[in-house]
Amino acid sequence: MRSSLAFAVILGAASGAARSEPQRPQPHVERRVTNRVLTFSPETSTAVPEVFLAPGVPTTLIFPLNINEGATRLADPNKFIYKPQIYRNTVVLSPRAELPAGAVVPLSVGLEDGTLVSFILRGATAEADFQVTVELKMTKPHAPESLQALKQTIARLQGSLDECQASGGSSGISKIASLVLTNEPGSPAARTFESHRVHAVDKQSRLLVRVHHLYRLFSQSYLLLTVENRDPSRVWVLDRPELKLRGGSESAALKLVTFDTDLKALPPEEIAKVVVVFETPAQQSGQRMSITLLEKGGSRHATLDFEP
């Protein structure tokens, strides 16, 4: 009985000692660091090259052209890798820890000439990349010469646009001259020019809309208004205006001729001028006009009534 009890005590002490023995640390993984050259060519266009990362080893990718940071994307929702450090034609990658086995992180790097090159980032096993030099040998290489040619094309187009804008004023004057010729002297339609100061202000959908002037020339009316974008985080883009004549015995939509704005995309806290041209209606006493500014691709619309 005593021998059995002693054996149990010894067995319990031995098992307790086994439980209290600390876990041995995982052996440190020894890796070699390497420098490689990756070539992008028509023969390799269907393969996405792999880059191997290890903690404590910053991996530098070197490109033949400067990098467009806005076109560079790291698809890393699990935050395995620190934010890439980009300077001119280099990208430095550093993982936070060992990448899990089988984990892949896609990386796309945009260059200043529009070229986009893609990589797959993996955890290193025996070798970790220290420096990777990227060479581009494409059939139609995106070289600095092609960038210069693009700049020349843009310059030619800008010159053509300037010529169109310079002749726009004279063509508008010619249009007014033709309107004068088509109207009989003394007829009601031959009225020359009217200007009315209009006071109308309203705040809707974080937009402050003001109506300033209404000009009338022959059969058209020109409405000048301003729009202030008071949303601190969203750009506002005008899709189109709509106008209606309200009150009296009739209420009808007005025919829109054209419209324009000095800011095609209105940033937060900015003010845009808008001119709306429509066919001048025959008004009855007590009628008011209503204008609705519709947002392109959104629901931030604004409607404002005013007396012409």
Helices and strands as residue ranges (DSSP letters): H 2-20, E 32-40, G 42-44, E 50-53, E 59-62, E 67-74, E 85-87, E 90-93, E 105-111, E 116-123, E 127-136, H 144-182, G 188-190, E 193-204, E 207-217, E 220-229, E 238-246, E 252-253, E 256-261, E 271-279, E 288-295, E 302-306
